[in-house]
Amino acid sequence: MAATPGAGKTTFALTLAVELMRMGEVNRIIVVAPTEHLKTQWADAAARVSIRLDPRFRNSHWAPSKQYHGAVVTYAQVAARSSVHRHLTESAKTLVILDEVHHGGDALSWGDAIRDAYAPATRRLLLSGTPFRSDTAPIPFVEYHPDQSGARISSTDYAYGYGRALADGVVRPVLFHMYSGKMRWRTSAGDELEAHLGQDNTKDVTSQAWRTALDPEGEWMPAVLSAADRRLTEIRHHVPDAGGLVLATDQTVARAYAKILHSLTGEQPTVVLSDDATASERIDAFTTNGRRWMVAVRMVSEGVDVPRLAVGVYATSSSTPLFFAQAIGRFVRARKRGEAASVFLPNVPVLMTLANEMERQRDHALDRRDKDDDGLEDSLLEGANREDDASDALTQEFSYQAISSLAHFDRVVFEGKDFGQLAEPGTPEEEEFIGLPGLLEPEHVHELLMQRQSRQSRLREAREASAPPEATTTLPAPLHRTLREQRQLLNSLVGLYARQSGEPHGAVHAELRRMCGGPAVSQATVTQLQSRIEILRKRVRS
């Protein structure tokens, strides 16, 4: 079963477990989870439906205490001694629930151990919020079938994606607040470099500018944290216990971000670090204590259930599609209809693509396929899969010092469409989006954003009309900016049309090239891009 994060996979799995036990089909429940914290979370959830699971089961035990119906273990625990878990499975009629089963392919030894341990299970239930991987390691017990091109693709028995869950009111609508800005840093050779997030830069320059933005000593992070906190205040007018989460790259910057938030709010944030023995207790306390902010590194990115999280700041260099989807999944769980979520992001191409692709369903491919060079989203995501390792290598190769960083509100992205593009910092445009109501029906979000955008256009026109004549003189936009804007508009329309028609993005791009002629998007002229845009606009309207 593949279900978007926040859709209620735990509830479904435990409901099934209760029914199978009632029917006498099984008499033991084993849950395999990715992390130690999730073991306790599963055990607590199971207790609410009268299933007793031991979250402290160890490989030295060989069998759970008779007072329990079963145990919760981690994938690493199974890989360490699979014979114990095979014995546990064979000694009773066992239902095995493999939570976030894509972790089963994290290493060859892990996959082999999980197959060995749970092949004898009476029943197996495979769960994942992100049923895809960035590599070709097979996921245990997942079936793969060839597609039209012959590539082996994972087969899901039941899929419940973000778009469907949003329409059902199960998850919240997510608004992505994108921030750009000017970055300056000094290389090990003493050269000073400057770049602007959101512009067309090389991969190395983008990576270094991104790291400069995340430096807590600059002005970018304090400005973005301040905006996120104002957004949280607005949401708390309607949802009093709403909380925020900052996902940091490492422990040092996590502590620094916490100090910034403390100075902004007067309240000490909850800091969750992976090497802290009390991390799970801190997460549990934050779930109910009503405090404004939590700052964490990685352990809150997957599976951790804090339903009151409504505002996020993505202040990490991690950019794989899997990590991004799991991180955003912390903010989408809806407790009641109308709650909305806001996530603040650096405006870098990889994250922009991932934000635009929230509703896209991905499967796990065991075979690499050649990409048409029009498959912009696919190529960016493939690059993102290597970003974490590349970022580490970059840190070693480029010793540099951040000099300065300035934050500029750029736009809001919702359902693949840009709103408030290129708004100036501190102007009504930024505050309009920060001040959106904290309660929004999903079907009203798009309408309200359109109204905000129309109002902003009128404000800009009024400001220009009242400006001195010399100030209203317009110069032609630089070609690189025009090309960038046309490419973004074309890719947004391709994404919208792909959702309507069900056609892959690459197929839509290929058809447009056949109809209009010209090269791939990255080499096309403004006129060629506009021809493709006009065709798609007519199709989307119809």
Long-range contacts (C-beta under 8 A, 24 or more apart in sequence): 1-125, 1-126, 1-127, 1-128, 1-156, 1-157, 1-158, 1-159, 1-160, 2-128, 2-129, 2-131, 2-156, 2-158, 2-159, 2-160, 2-161, 2-361, 3-127, 3-128, 3-129, 3-158, 3-159, 3-160, 3-165, 4-129, 4-160, 4-161, 4-162, 4-165, 4-171, 4-329, 4-332, 5-129, 5-130, 5-325, 5-326, 5-328, 5-329, 5-330, 5-332, 5-333, 6-129, 6-165, 6-170, 6-171, 6-172, 6-329, 6-332, 6-333, 6-334, 7-129, 7-160, 7-165, 7-170, 7-171, 8-170, 9-99, 9-127, 9-129, 10-42, 10-45, 10-99, 10-305, 11-45, 13-97, 13-99, 13-125, 13-127, 14-45, 14-46, 14-49, 14-51, 15-49, 16-95, 16-125, 17-46, 17-49, 17-51, 17-95, 17-97, 18-49, 18-50, 18-51, 20-95, 20-123, 21-51, 21-69, 25-93, 25-95, 25-122, 25-123, 26-92, 26-93, 26-94, 26-95, 26-122, 26-123, 27-69, 27-92, 27-93, 28-69, 28-70, 28-88, 28-91, 28-92, 28-93, 28-94, 28-95, 29-53, 29-69, 29-70, 29-94, 29-95, 29-97, 30-70, 30-71, 30-72, 30-73, 30-85, 30-88, 30-89, 30-94, 30-95, 30-96, 30-97, 30-118, 30-121, 31-70, 31-71, 31-72, 31-73, 31-96, 31-97, 31-99, 32-72, 32-73, 32-74, 32-75, 32-78, 32-96, 32-97, 32-98, 32-99, 32-114, 32-118, 33-72, 33-73, 33-74, 33-75, 33-99, 33-100, 33-303, 34-74, 34-75, 34-99, 34-100, 34-103, 34-302, 34-303, 35-74, 35-299, 35-302, 35-303, 36-74, 36-280, 37-279, 37-280, 37-283, 37-299, 37-304, 38-72, 38-99, 38-303, 38-304, 39-72, 39-73, 39-74, 40-72, 40-280, 40-284, 41-303, 41-304, 41-305, 42-72, 42-99, 43-72, 59-84, 62-87, 62-88, 63-87, 63-88, 63-91, 64-88, 70-94, 75-103, 75-104, 75-106, 75-110, 75-114, 76-110, 78-110, 78-113, 78-114, 78-117, 79-107, 79-109, 79-110, 79-113, 79-114, 82-112, 82-113, 82-114, 82-116, 82-117, 83-116, 85-113, 85-117, 85-118, 86-116, 86-117, 86-118, 86-119, 86-120, 88-117, 89-117, 89-118, 89-120, 89-121, 90-120, 93-122, 94-120, 94-121, 94-122, 94-123, 95-121, 95-122, 95-123, 95-124, 95-125, 96-121, 96-123, 96-124, 96-125, 97-125, 97-127, 98-124, 98-125, 98-126, 98-127, 98-140, 98-141, 99-127, 99-303, 100-127, 100-128, 100-129, 100-130, 100-302, 100-303, 101-126, 101-127, 101-128, 101-131, 101-139, 101-140, 101-141, 101-142, 102-128, 102-130, 102-131, 102-132, 102-133, 102-139, 102-322, 102-364, 104-139, 104-140, 104-141, 105-133, 105-135, 105-137, 105-138, 105-139, 105-140, 106-137, 107-137, 108-137, 111-137, 111-138, 111-139, 111-140, 114-140, 114-141, 115-140, 115-141, 129-303, 129-325, 129-326, 129-329, 130-321, 130-322, 130-325, 130-326, 130-362, 131-156, 131-362, 131-363, 131-364, 132-321, 132-322, 132-362, 132-363, 132-364, 133-322, 133-364, 134-320, 134-321, 134-322, 134-385, 134-386, 135-385, 136-365, 136-366, 136-367, 136-368, 138-366, 139-364, 142-364, 144-364, 144-366, 149-369, 150-367, 151-365, 151-366, 151-367, 151-368, 151-369, 152-365, 152-366, 152-367, 153-363, 153-364, 153-365, 153-366, 154-363, 154-364, 154-365, 155-363, 156-363, 159-361, 161-359, 161-361, 162-332, 162-358, 162-359, 163-359, 163-499, 166-359, 166-442, 167-442, 169-334, 169-337, 169-442, 170-334, 171-332, 171-333, 171-334, 172-310, 172-331, 172-332, 172-333, 172-334, 172-339, 172-340, 172-341, 172-442, 173-340, 173-341, 173-414, 173-440, 173-442, 173-445, 174-328, 174-331, 174-332, 174-340, 174-341, 174-342, 174-343, 174-358, 174-414, 175-340, 175-341, 175-342, 175-343, 175-412, 175-413, 175-414, 175-433, 175-436, 175-445, 175-449, 176-342, 176-343, 176-344, 176-345, 176-355, 176-412, 176-413, 176-414, 177-227, 177-228, 177-231, 177-342, 177-343, 177-344, 177-345, 177-409, 177-412, 177-433, 177-434, 178-345, 178-346, 178-347, 178-352, 178-355, 178-409, 178-410, 178-411, 178-412, 178-413, 179-220, 179-223, 179-224, 179-227, 179-344, 179-345, 179-346, 179-347, 179-407, 179-408, 179-409, 179-410, 180-346, 180-347, 180-407, 180-408, 180-410, 181-213, 181-220, 181-405, 181-406, 181-407, 181-408, 182-404, 182-405, 182-406, 182-408, 183-208, 183-209, 183-212, 183-213, 183-218, 183-220, 183-402, 183-404, 183-405, 183-406, 184-212, 184-402, 184-403, 184-404, 184-405, 185-209, 185-212, 185-400, 185-401, 185-402, 185-403, 186-400, 186-401, 186-403, 187-398, 187-399, 187-400, 188-398, 188-399, 188-400, 192-403, 197-346, 197-347, 197-348, 198-347, 198-348, 198-410, 199-480, 199-484, 200-480, 200-484, 203-383, 203-390, 204-394, 204-398, 206-348, 206-349, 207-317, 207-390, 207-391, 207-394, 208-394, 208-398, 208-400, 210-317, 210-346, 210-348, 211-317, 211-391, 211-395, 211-402, 212-402, 212-403, 212-405, 213-346, 213-405, 213-407, 214-249, 214-253, 214-315, 214-316, 214-317, 214-346, 215-253, 215-402, 215-405, 216-253, 216-256, 216-257, 216-259, 216-260, 217-256, 217-402, 218-402, 218-404, 218-405, 219-404, 219-405, 219-406, 219-407, 220-405, 220-406, 220-407, 221-257, 221-260, 221-315, 221-405, 221-407, 222-260, 222-264, 223-406, 223-407, 223-425, 224-313, 224-315, 224-344, 224-407, 225-257, 225-260, 225-261, 225-264, 225-313, 226-264, 227-344, 227-407, 227-409, 227-430, 227-434, 228-311, 228-312, 228-313, 228-342, 228-344, 229-261, 229-264, 229-265, 229-292, 229-293, 230-434, 231-311, 231-342, 231-344, 231-434, 232-292, 232-293, 232-310, 232-311, 234-434, 234-435, 234-436, 234-437, 234-438, 235-310, 235-311, 235-340, 235-342, 235-438, 236-438, 237-438, 238-437, 238-438, 238-439, 239-308, 239-310, 239-339, 239-438, 239-439, 240-290, 241-290, 241-308, 242-308, 242-309, 242-310, 242-311, 242-438, 243-286, 243-290, 243-291, 243-292, 243-293, 243-294, 243-306, 243-308, 243-309, 243-310, 243-311, 244-292, 244-293, 244-294, 244-309, 244-310, 244-311, 244-312, 244-313, 245-293, 245-294, 245-295, 245-296, 245-300, 245-306, 245-309, 245-311, 245-312, 245-313, 245-330, 245-331, 246-293, 246-294, 246-295, 246-296, 246-312, 246-313, 246-315, 247-296, 247-297, 247-298, 247-300, 247-301, 247-312, 247-313, 247-314, 247-315, 247-316, 247-318, 247-327, 248-295, 248-296, 248-297, 248-315, 248-316, 249-297, 249-315, 249-316, 249-317, 249-318, 250-297, 251-275, 251-297, 253-315, 254-295, 254-296, 254-297, 255-295, 257-295, 257-315, 258-293, 258-295, 261-292, 261-293, 261-295, 265-292, 265-293, 267-291, 267-292, 267-293, 269-293, 269-294, 269-295, 270-294, 270-295, 271-295, 271-296, 272-296, 272-297, 272-299, 272-300, 273-297, 274-298, 274-299, 300-330, 301-326, 301-327, 301-330, 302-326, 302-327, 302-329, 304-330, 305-333, 306-330, 307-333, 307-335, 308-335, 309-333, 309-341, 310-339, 310-340, 310-341, 310-342, 310-438, 311-341, 311-342, 311-343, 311-344, 312-341, 312-342, 312-343, 312-344, 313-343, 313-344, 314-343, 314-344, 314-345, 314-346, 314-351, 317-387, 317-388, 317-391, 318-387, 318-388, 319-348, 319-350, 319-351, 319-354, 319-384, 319-387, 319-388, 320-384, 320-385, 320-387, 320-388, 321-354, 321-357, 321-362, 321-381, 321-384, 321-385, 323-388, 324-351, 324-354, 324-384, 325-354, 328-358, 337-441, 338-439, 338-440, 338-441, 339-438, 339-439, 340-436, 340-437, 340-438, 340-439, 340-440, 340-445, 342-436, 347-410, 347-411, 349-380, 350-380, 350-381, 350-383, 350-384, 350-387, 352-413, 353-377, 353-380, 353-381, 353-384, 354-381, 354-384, 355-413, 356-413, 356-416, 356-491, 356-492, 356-495, 357-381, 357-416, 357-495, 358-415, 358-416, 359-415, 359-416, 359-499, 371-506, 372-506, 372-509, 372-510, 372-520, 373-520, 373-522, 374-506, 374-509, 374-510, 374-513, 374-520, 374-521, 375-505, 375-506, 375-509, 376-491, 376-505, 376-509, 376-521, 376-522, 377-491, 377-495, 377-505, 378-505, 378-506, 409-433, 412-449, 414-445, 414-446, 414-449, 415-446, 415-496, 416-492, 416-495, 416-496, 416-499, 417-446, 417-449, 417-492, 417-496, 418-488, 418-492, 419-449, 419-450, 419-452, 419-453, 420-452, 420-453, 420-456, 421-485, 423-456, 428-456, 428-459, 429-456, 429-459, 432-456, 479-526, 482-526, 483-526, 483-529, 486-526, 486-529, 486-530, 486-533, 487-521, 487-522, 487-529, 489-533, 490-521, 490-529, 490-532, 490-533, 490-536, 491-521, 493-533, 493-536, 493-537, 493-540, 494-536, 496-536, 496-540, 497-536, 497-539, 497-540, 500-540, 508-536, 512-536
